[in-house]
Amino acid sequence: MATREEQLAQAELLRIIADQLVRSAALRAGLPAAGVAAAPFAVREASEFIGEQLGVLGSPSAKKTKRKRNSRAARAGAKKMSKALKTANAKYRKKNGDLRAGRTQADIMRYAHKLRRKM
């Protein structure tokens, strides 16, 4: 079974193809510029249909499922990292939220990982 990203890529490709088909059909039929400008409406309807057929994009039945962590260790690690990031941000940021001179986000993360390992 295709992943959600692959399904989204397929749906986008089908949208592009539908757009090109509608525009070329409108031009071949000799529609005035207003008719060609109205073509995106047909494309939107076609792409919604395609999305529903693929089970993605605009389909009410396509809901994201929340991922559950399996292990207690993963939950504990995330809690420790959260605490470490708060400490690291407090150390490397000013009161207004800007980074201190000479510091980067990488420094904050490096320091947070170091704190987490010590917890």
Backbone as JSON Lines, residues from 0, in Angstrom:
{"i":0,"aa":"M","n":[0.85,-1.19,0.0],"ca":[0.0,0.0,0.0],"c":[0.89,1.24,0.0]}
{"i":1,"aa":"A","n":[0.48,2.24,-0.74],"ca":[1.27,3.47,-0.87],"c":[1.15,4.3,0.4]}
{"i":2,"aa":"T","n":[2.23,5.0,0.73],"ca":[2.22,5.88,1.89],"c":[1.41,7.12,1.58]}
{"i":3,"aa":"R","n":[1.08,7.88,2.6],"ca":[0.28,9.09,2.42],"c":[1.02,10.08,1.51]}
{"i":4,"aa":"E","n":[2.35,10.19,1.65],"ca":[3.11,11.1,0.82],"c":[3.04,10.7,-0.65]}
{"i":5,"aa":"E","n":[3.11,9.39,-0.9],"ca":[3.02,8.91,-2.28],"c":[1.63,9.19,-2.86]}
{"i":6,"aa":"Q","n":[0.59,9.01,-2.02],"ca":[-0.76,9.29,-2.48],"c":[-0.94,10.77,-2.79]}
{"i":7,"aa":"L","n":[-0.36,11.64,-1.94],"ca":[-0.45,13.07,-2.19],"c":[0.27,13.45,-3.48]}
{"i":8,"aa":"A","n":[1.42,12.84,-3.72],"ca":[2.18,13.1,-4.95],"c":[1.38,12.65,-6.17]}
{"i":9,"aa":"Q","n":[0.74,11.49,-6.07],"ca":[-0.08,10.99,-7.17],"c":[-1.26,11.92,-7.44]}
{"i":10,"aa":"A","n":[-1.9,12.37,-6.37],"ca":[-3.04,13.27,-6.53],"c":[-2.62,14.58,-7.17]}
{"i":11,"aa":"E","n":[-1.47,15.11,-6.77],"ca":[-0.98,16.36,-7.35],"c":[-0.66,16.17,-8.84]}
{"i":12,"aa":"L","n":[-0.08,15.04,-9.18],"ca":[0.21,14.74,-10.58],"c":[-1.08,14.65,-11.39]}
{"i":13,"aa":"L","n":[-2.09,14.01,-10.82],"ca":[-3.37,13.91,-11.51],"c":[-4.03,15.28,-11.66]}
{"i":14,"aa":"R","n":[-3.85,16.15,-10.69],"ca":[-4.38,17.52,-10.8],"c":[-3.74,18.26,-11.96]}
{"i":15,"aa":"I","n":[-2.43,18.12,-12.06],"ca":[-1.7,18.8,-13.15],"c":[-2.18,18.28,-14.5]}
{"i":16,"aa":"I","n":[-2.32,16.96,-14.61],"ca":[-2.77,16.37,-15.87],"c":[-4.18,16.85,-16.2]}
{"i":17,"aa":"A","n":[-5.07,16.86,-15.2],"ca":[-6.45,17.32,-15.43],"c":[-6.46,18.77,-15.86]}
{"i":18,"aa":"D","n":[-5.63,19.59,-15.24],"ca":[-5.53,21.01,-15.6],"c":[-5.12,21.16,-17.06]}
{"i":19,"aa":"Q","n":[-4.1,20.41,-17.47],"ca":[-3.63,20.5,-18.85],"c":[-4.69,20.02,-19.84]}
{"i":20,"aa":"L","n":[-5.39,18.94,-19.49],"ca":[-6.43,18.41,-20.38],"c":[-7.57,19.41,-20.56]}
{"i":21,"aa":"V","n":[-8.03,20.0,-19.47],"ca":[-9.14,20.95,-19.55],"c":[-8.73,22.17,-20.35]}
{"i":22,"aa":"R","n":[-7.55,22.69,-20.09],"ca":[-7.09,23.88,-20.82],"c":[-6.92,23.6,-22.32]}
{"i":23,"aa":"S","n":[-6.32,22.45,-22.64],"ca":[-6.13,22.14,-24.06],"c":[-7.47,21.91,-24.75]}
{"i":24,"aa":"A","n":[-8.42,21.27,-24.06],"ca":[-9.74,21.06,-24.66],"c":[-10.45,22.39,-24.88]}
{"i":25,"aa":"A","n":[-10.31,23.32,-23.94],"ca":[-10.95,24.62,-24.08],"c":[-10.35,25.39,-25.26]}
{"i":26,"aa":"L","n":[-9.03,25.33,-25.39],"ca":[-8.38,26.03,-26.49],"c":[-8.72,25.39,-27.84]}
{"i":27,"aa":"R","n":[-8.78,24.05,-27.88],"ca":[-9.12,23.36,-29.12],"c":[-10.56,23.66,-29.54]}
{"i":28,"aa":"A","n":[-11.43,23.83,-28.55],"ca":[-12.83,24.11,-28.86],"c":[-13.01,25.55,-29.32]}
{"i":29,"aa":"G","n":[-11.94,26.34,-29.24],"ca":[-12.01,27.72,-29.7],"c":[-12.75,28.63,-28.75]}
{"i":30,"aa":"L","n":[-12.74,28.26,-27.47],"ca":[-13.41,29.12,-26.49],"c":[-12.68,30.43,-26.35]}
{"i":31,"aa":"P","n":[-13.41,31.51,-26.09],"ca":[-12.73,32.79,-25.87],"c":[-11.92,32.74,-24.58]}
{"i":32,"aa":"A","n":[-11.16,33.81,-24.34],"ca":[-10.29,33.87,-23.17],"c":[-11.07,33.64,-21.89]}
{"i":33,"aa":"A","n":[-12.32,34.1,-21.82],"ca":[-13.14,33.91,-20.63],"c":[-13.4,32.42,-20.38]}
{"i":34,"aa":"G","n":[-13.56,31.66,-21.47],"ca":[-13.8,30.22,-21.32],"c":[-12.58,29.51,-20.78]}
{"i":35,"aa":"V","n":[-11.4,29.92,-21.23],"ca":[-10.17,29.32,-20.74],"c":[-9.95,29.7,-19.28]}
{"i":36,"aa":"A","n":[-10.33,30.93,-18.93],"ca":[-10.17,31.38,-17.54],"c":[-11.09,30.6,-16.62]}
{"i":37,"aa":"A","n":[-12.23,30.14,-17.14],"ca":[-13.18,29.38,-16.32],"c":[-12.73,27.93,-16.16]}
{"i":38,"aa":"A","n":[-11.73,27.51,-16.92],"ca":[-11.26,26.13,-16.87],"c":[-10.79,25.69,-15.48]}
{"i":39,"aa":"P","n":[-10.11,26.54,-14.68],"ca":[-9.68,26.07,-13.36],"c":[-10.81,25.58,-12.47]}
{"i":40,"aa":"F","n":[-12.05,26.09,-12.67],"ca":[-13.18,25.6,-11.88],"c":[-13.41,24.12,-12.16]}
{"i":41,"aa":"A","n":[-13.35,23.74,-13.43],"ca":[-13.51,22.33,-13.8],"c":[-12.37,21.5,-13.25]}
{"i":42,"aa":"V","n":[-11.18,22.08,-13.25],"ca":[-10.01,21.38,-12.72],"c":[-10.18,21.12,-11.24]}
{"i":43,"aa":"R","n":[-10.7,22.13,-10.51],"ca":[-10.89,21.98,-9.06],"c":[-11.9,20.86,-8.79]}
{"i":44,"aa":"E","n":[-13.0,20.82,-9.57],"ca":[-13.98,19.75,-9.39],"c":[-13.36,18.39,-9.69]}
{"i":45,"aa":"A","n":[-12.58,18.33,-10.76],"ca":[-11.93,17.07,-11.13],"c":[-10.94,16.63,-10.06]}
{"i":46,"aa":"S","n":[-10.17,17.59,-9.54],"ca":[-9.16,17.22,-8.54],"c":[-9.8,16.78,-7.23]}
{"i":47,"aa":"E","n":[-10.96,17.39,-6.87],"ca":[-11.66,16.93,-5.67],"c":[-12.14,15.5,-5.85]}
{"i":48,"aa":"F","n":[-12.65,15.21,-7.05],"ca":[-13.11,13.85,-7.34],"c":[-11.92,12.87,-7.27]}
{"i":49,"aa":"I","n":[-10.81,13.27,-7.86],"ca":[-9.62,12.41,-7.85],"c":[-9.15,12.18,-6.41]}
{"i":50,"aa":"G","n":[-9.14,13.25,-5.61],"ca":[-8.73,13.11,-4.22],"c":[-9.62,12.17,-3.44]}
{"i":51,"aa":"E","n":[-10.93,12.26,-3.69],"ca":[-11.84,11.36,-3.01],"c":[-11.62,9.91,-3.45]}
{"i":52,"aa":"Q","n":[-11.31,9.73,-4.73],"ca":[-11.08,8.38,-5.23],"c":[-9.82,7.78,-4.62]}
{"i":53,"aa":"L","n":[-8.8,8.61,-4.41],"ca":[-7.56,8.12,-3.81],"c":[-7.65,8.02,-2.29]}
{"i":54,"aa":"G","n":[-8.68,8.61,-1.71],"ca":[-8.82,8.57,-0.26],"c":[-7.97,9.62,0.43]}
{"i":55,"aa":"V","n":[-7.6,10.68,-0.29],"ca":[-6.81,11.77,0.27],"c":[-7.37,13.08,-0.23]}
{"i":56,"aa":"L","n":[-6.84,14.19,0.3],"ca":[-7.16,15.53,-0.17],"c":[-8.66,15.82,-0.24]}
{"i":57,"aa":"G","n":[-9.19,16.4,0.78],"ca":[-10.57,16.85,0.76],"c":[-11.59,15.78,1.06]}
{"i":58,"aa":"S","n":[-11.17,14.58,1.29],"ca":[-12.1,13.52,1.61],"c":[-12.36,13.52,3.11]}
{"i":59,"aa":"P","n":[-13.64,13.6,3.52],"ca":[-13.91,13.64,4.95],"c":[-13.5,12.36,5.67]}
{"i":60,"aa":"S","n":[-13.42,11.25,4.94],"ca":[-13.05,9.99,5.58],"c":[-11.54,9.86,5.77]}
{"i":61,"aa":"A","n":[-10.76,10.75,5.14],"ca":[-9.3,10.67,5.25],"c":[-8.84,11.52,6.43]}
{"i":62,"aa":"K","n":[-8.83,10.92,7.6],"ca":[-8.41,11.62,8.8],"c":[-7.05,11.1,9.23]}
{"i":63,"aa":"K","n":[-6.25,12.0,9.79],"ca":[-4.95,11.58,10.29],"c":[-5.16,10.81,11.59]}
{"i":64,"aa":"T","n":[-4.43,9.72,11.72],"ca":[-4.48,8.98,12.96],"c":[-3.3,9.4,13.82]}
{"i":65,"aa":"K","n":[-3.54,9.57,15.09],"ca":[-2.47,9.99,15.98],"c":[-1.57,8.79,16.25]}
{"i":66,"aa":"R","n":[-0.27,9.05,16.13],"ca":[0.7,8.0,16.36],"c":[0.91,7.8,17.85]}
{"i":67,"aa":"K","n":[0.89,6.57,18.28],"ca":[1.07,6.25,19.69],"c":[2.5,5.79,19.92]}
{"i":68,"aa":"R","n":[3.11,6.31,20.97],"ca":[4.45,5.85,21.33],"c":[4.33,4.5,21.98]}
{"i":69,"aa":"N","n":[5.22,3.63,21.64],"ca":[5.14,2.28,22.17],"c":[5.76,2.14,23.55]}
{"i":70,"aa":"S","n":[6.88,2.77,23.75],"ca":[7.62,2.46,24.96],"c":[7.53,3.55,26.02]}
{"i":71,"aa":"R","n":[7.67,3.13,27.23],"ca":[7.7,4.06,28.35],"c":[8.98,4.9,28.28]}
{"i":72,"aa":"A","n":[10.05,4.29,27.79],"ca":[11.33,4.99,27.69],"c":[11.25,6.17,26.7]}
{"i":73,"aa":"A","n":[10.51,5.99,25.62],"ca":[10.36,7.07,24.63],"c":[9.61,8.24,25.24]}
{"i":74,"aa":"R","n":[8.57,7.94,26.0],"ca":[7.8,9.01,26.65],"c":[8.66,9.73,27.69]}
{"i":75,"aa":"A","n":[9.43,8.97,28.45],"ca":[10.29,9.56,29.47],"c":[11.38,10.41,28.82]}
{"i":76,"aa":"G","n":[11.93,9.93,27.71],"ca":[12.97,10.69,27.0],"c":[12.44,12.01,26.46]}
{"i":77,"aa":"A","n":[11.21,11.99,25.96],"ca":[10.61,13.21,25.43],"c":[10.38,14.22,26.55]}
{"i":78,"aa":"K","n":[9.99,13.72,27.71],"ca":[9.76,14.6,28.86],"c":[11.07,15.24,29.32]}
{"i":79,"aa":"K","n":[12.13,14.43,29.35],"ca":[13.45,14.96,29.73],"c":[13.94,15.99,28.72]}
{"i":80,"aa":"M","n":[13.73,15.71,27.43],"ca":[14.17,16.64,26.39],"c":[13.42,17.95,26.48]}
{"i":81,"aa":"S","n":[12.14,17.88,26.81],"ca":[11.34,19.08,26.96],"c":[11.91,19.96,28.08]}
{"i":82,"aa":"K","n":[12.22,19.33,29.19],"ca":[12.79,20.06,30.33],"c":[14.17,20.62,29.97]}
{"i":83,"aa":"A","n":[14.97,19.84,29.26],"ca":[16.31,20.28,28.87],"c":[16.23,21.46,27.91]}
{"i":84,"aa":"L","n":[15.28,21.45,26.98],"ca":[15.13,22.55,26.03],"c":[14.71,23.84,26.73]}
{"i":85,"aa":"K","n":[13.86,23.72,27.73],"ca":[13.46,24.91,28.49],"c":[14.67,25.51,29.19]}
{"i":86,"aa":"T","n":[15.49,24.67,29.78],"ca":[16.69,25.14,30.47],"c":[17.67,25.78,29.49]}
{"i":87,"aa":"A","n":[17.89,25.11,28.36],"ca":[18.85,25.61,27.36],"c":[18.37,26.93,26.76]}
{"i":88,"aa":"N","n":[17.1,27.05,26.5],"ca":[16.56,28.29,25.95],"c":[16.69,29.42,26.96]}
{"i":89,"aa":"A","n":[16.45,29.11,28.22],"ca":[16.59,30.13,29.27],"c":[18.03,30.63,29.35]}
{"i":90,"aa":"K","n":[18.97,29.73,29.12],"ca":[20.38,30.11,29.22],"c":[20.86,30.91,28.01]}
{"i":91,"aa":"Y","n":[20.44,30.52,26.82],"ca":[20.99,31.11,25.59],"c":[20.12,32.18,24.94]}
{"i":92,"aa":"R","n":[18.99,32.52,25.57],"ca":[18.14,33.57,25.0],"c":[17.98,34.73,25.97]}
{"i":93,"aa":"K","n":[17.72,35.92,25.41],"ca":[17.45,37.1,26.24],"c":[16.0,37.06,26.7]}
{"i":94,"aa":"K","n":[15.63,38.03,27.52],"ca":[14.25,38.08,28.01],"c":[13.24,38.32,26.89]}
{"i":95,"aa":"N","n":[13.66,39.06,25.85],"ca":[12.73,39.33,24.75],"c":[12.66,38.18,23.73]}
{"i":96,"aa":"G","n":[13.41,37.11,23.94],"ca":[13.34,35.94,23.08],"c":[14.42,35.87,22.03]}
{"i":97,"aa":"D","n":[15.2,36.93,21.85],"ca":[16.3,36.9,20.88],"c":[17.42,36.01,21.4]}
{"i":98,"aa":"L","n":[18.21,35.48,20.46],"ca":[19.38,34.71,20.86],"c":[20.46,35.65,21.4]}
{"i":99,"aa":"R","n":[21.2,35.14,22.35],"ca":[22.32,35.94,22.87],"c":[23.39,36.05,21.78]}
{"i":100,"aa":"A","n":[24.25,37.04,21.91],"ca":[25.28,37.3,20.9],"c":[26.17,36.07,20.73]}
{"i":101,"aa":"G","n":[26.38,35.68,19.49],"ca":[27.28,34.57,19.2],"c":[26.67,33.2,19.37]}
{"i":102,"aa":"R","n":[25.39,33.12,19.69],"ca":[24.73,31.83,19.89],"c":[23.8,31.52,18.71]}
{"i":103,"aa":"T","n":[23.61,30.23,18.45],"ca":[22.72,29.81,17.39],"c":[21.75,28.78,17.95]}
{"i":104,"aa":"Q","n":[20.76,28.43,17.14],"ca":[19.81,27.4,17.54],"c":[20.54,26.07,17.71]}
{"i":105,"aa":"A","n":[21.58,25.85,16.93],"ca":[22.37,24.62,17.05],"c":[23.02,24.54,18.43]}
{"i":106,"aa":"D","n":[23.49,25.67,18.95],"ca":[24.08,25.69,20.29],"c":[23.04,25.27,21.33]}
{"i":107,"aa":"I","n":[21.83,25.79,21.17],"ca":[20.76,25.46,22.11],"c":[20.49,23.96,22.09]}
{"i":108,"aa":"M","n":[20.36,23.4,20.9],"ca":[20.06,21.97,20.8],"c":[21.21,21.11,21.31]}
{"i":109,"aa":"R","n":[22.43,21.53,21.01],"ca":[23.59,20.79,21.49],"c":[23.6,20.75,23.01]}
{"i":110,"aa":"Y","n":[23.36,21.92,23.63],"ca":[23.35,22.01,25.08],"c":[22.19,21.22,25.68]}
{"i":111,"aa":"A","n":[21.03,21.25,25.01],"ca":[19.86,20.51,25.5],"c":[20.12,19.01,25.47]}
{"i":112,"aa":"H","n":[20.74,18.52,24.41],"ca":[21.07,17.09,24.36],"c":[22.06,16.71,25.46]}
{"i":113,"aa":"K","n":[22.99,17.6,25.71],"ca":[23.97,17.35,26.78],"c":[23.26,17.26,28.13]}
{"i":114,"aa":"L","n":[22.34,18.19,28.38],"ca":[21.58,18.16,29.64],"c":[20.73,16.9,29.75]}
{"i":115,"aa":"R","n":[20.12,16.53,28.64],"ca":[19.26,15.33,28.66],"c":[20.05,14.08,29.0]}
{"i":116,"aa":"R","n":[21.25,13.98,28.46],"ca":[22.08,12.81,28.76],"c":[22.43,12.75,30.24]}
{"i":117,"aa":"K","n":[22.55,13.91,30.88],"ca":[22.92,13.95,32.3],"c":[21.73,13.69,33.23]}
{"i":118,"aa":"M","n":[20.51,13.78,32.7],"ca":[19.32,13.59,33.55],"c":[19.1,12.14,33.89]}
